[in-house]
Amino acid sequence: MLNKTSVAVLDDDSDFRTYIEDLLVDEGLYTVEAFASPEQLVAACEQSLPDIVLLDMKMGEIRGDKVLEQLLARWPALCVIIITGYPSLEDMRNTFRMKVFDYLPKPFTLAQLRQTLKSAVEAFGLGKTPRQLLRERLGQRIKLLRAERGWSLKELAQSTGLSVSQISSIERGAHLPSIESFLAISRAFDKRPSEVLASIDF
């Protein structure tokens, strides 16, 4: 079962904050906190870092790019999605250089917001337990190693002494390999187990 993804919204428009909060809560996939000032958002992040921040770029005297700099300096792996009613190509270029995940110009549709959040959840592995992430990433890596060798599932099974169904289940991320199975798979690819694990960014 997936955990709900936590979303923090920073926008100076109270109607928009309420709209987004109601919208996402109704989706049933997210927990949402909305903030009117950067200070409130940063204080909340210090207590509990959200999975995703929806950040307005134009908030009266407050510059969203400065808030973005502050957030990414403190939490470089944070997933930030920019929202703005005044989109420009230059703004987009600048924010993407700062490693934001995406850019949503207002007014956006519910479908656009859903798709952007869905993409972020998938890209960052949000809402998944560490065990689920390890299963998926290790399975993907083993599948990639097999593809690089040009091996079929049957050929890898023969090289490891495992069954085709075991290999398939591991590659799909349905199961973690046992220690013995993982050692056999690593040996088949002439890799140290530590090499395989280091390559999955976990």
N, C-alpha and C positions, 0 to 999 in steps of 0.2 A: 504493500500500500504506500502511495506517495504522500509525503508531507506537503502541506500547503506552502506555496512560495510566498515569502514576505516581500512586500513592495512598499517603499517609502516614496511619497509624492511631495515635491517642493514646488509650490506655486503661490503667487501673491493674490490670486483670484479665488475668493472663498467659494463662489458658485462652482467654479471648475474643480476645486478640491473635493467638494461634496459630490459632484457628478462622477468623478473618477472613482472615488471611494465606494459609492453605491454600486457603480457598474462592476467593479472588480470583485466586491464582496458577493454580489449576486451570481457571479460566474462559479463560485464555490471552490475555486482553485487557489485563491490568494487570501492572505491576511494583509490589511492595508492600514498604514498610518500616514496622515497628511499633515504637512507643516507649512506655516506661513513665512517662516524666516530661516535662513541658513543656520543660525545659532541653534534653533530648536532641532533641526535635522542633525547637525553634528553632535549635539548632546545625546540625541537618541541613538545615533550610530555608535557612540562610545559605550552605551549601555548594552546594545544588542544590534549587531550589524545586519541590515536587511539584505536580502538576496539581490534585489533590483532597486535602483533609484530612478524615478521619473523626475527629471530636472528641467524646470522652465528656464529659458535663457534670458528672458526679458522681464524683470521684476522691479519696475520703477528705478530707484537709485541703484539697486543691486544688479551686478553683472553676473550672469550665469556662468560665464567662462572662468571667472575668479573662484566661484563656488566649486566648479568642476576641478580646477587646479588643486584646491584645498582638499577635496574628497580623495582624489587620486594620489595625492602626496601622502595622505594618511593610510589609505587603503587601496593600493595599486591594482588589486585583483577585483575590485568592486565592479559590478555590472551597472553601467549608467546608460540610460536612454534619454536623449535630449528631446524636449517638447517645446515648441515655440510657435507663436502666431506671426512671427516676422522672419520667415526663413530666407536665407540667402546662400548662394553657392560658397561665398567666402566663409560664412559661419560654419557651413557643413565641412569644408576643407579643414578649418581650424580645429573643430571638435573631433573629427576623425583622426587628426594627427595626435590628439590627446587620448586616443584609445577609448572613445566611447563605443558602445555596442551598436547603437542605431540612432536615427534622427527622425522624429515624427513631427511634421508641420501641422499646426492647427488650421482649420478644423480637420480632424482625422475621423475615420469611421470606426465603429466598434470592430469591424472585421480587420481593419489595419492594426488596431491596438492588440487584438487577440493574436494575430499572426506574429507581430513583433515580440510580444511577451512569450509566445510559444517557442519562437526561434531562440530567444535568450535562455529560456529554461533548458532547451535541448543543448545549446552550445556550452552552457556552464554546468550542466548536469545538476540543475537545481531540484530540490524536493526529493532527491534520492539519498538513500543511506550510503555510507562509505562502502559497505559490502556490495551494494548494487553497482556503484560506480566502478569498483575494482573488477567485478565480474564482466561488465560491459567492455571496459578498456583493455583488460587482459585478453578477452575473447577477440576483440577487434585486432589487437596486435598479433595474435597467433594466426588469425586468418590472413593478415597482411604478409607475415613471414611465409606462410604456405603459398600465397599467390606469387611472391617473389621467387620461390623455388620452382613454380609451375607445377606444384603437386596437387593431385586430387585429394579429397578426404580419405579415400581408400589408401593412397600412397603414404600419407602421414600416419594413418592407423597402422599400416604395416611396419613403418619405421619406429613406432613407439610401443607396439604391442597393445595399444588401446583399440576399442571398437570404433567403427565409423560413427555410431550414434553418440558415443562419449565425446569424440572430437567435435561433432556437430553441435552438441549441447554446450560445450565449452565456448566455441566460437560465437554462438548466438548470445552468450552471456547469461544463459539459463542456469548454469552451474559453475562454481569455481572448481578447478582441477584439484585433486588431492596432491599432497607433496610429491608422492611417487609419480603421479601422472605428469605434474609440472616438470619434474626432473627429466622424465623421459622425453617430453616435448622439447625442452631446452636442448637436450643432447642431440635430438634429431636435426635441429637447426644449427648445431655446432656453436651454441651460445651458452654462456654461463647464466644460471637463473637470475643473478643480480643484473645482468645486462638487459634481459627481457623486462624485468620489473622497472629498471631505470628508464626504459624507453616509453613507458606508458603514461608518464606525467601524472603520477598518483601520489 
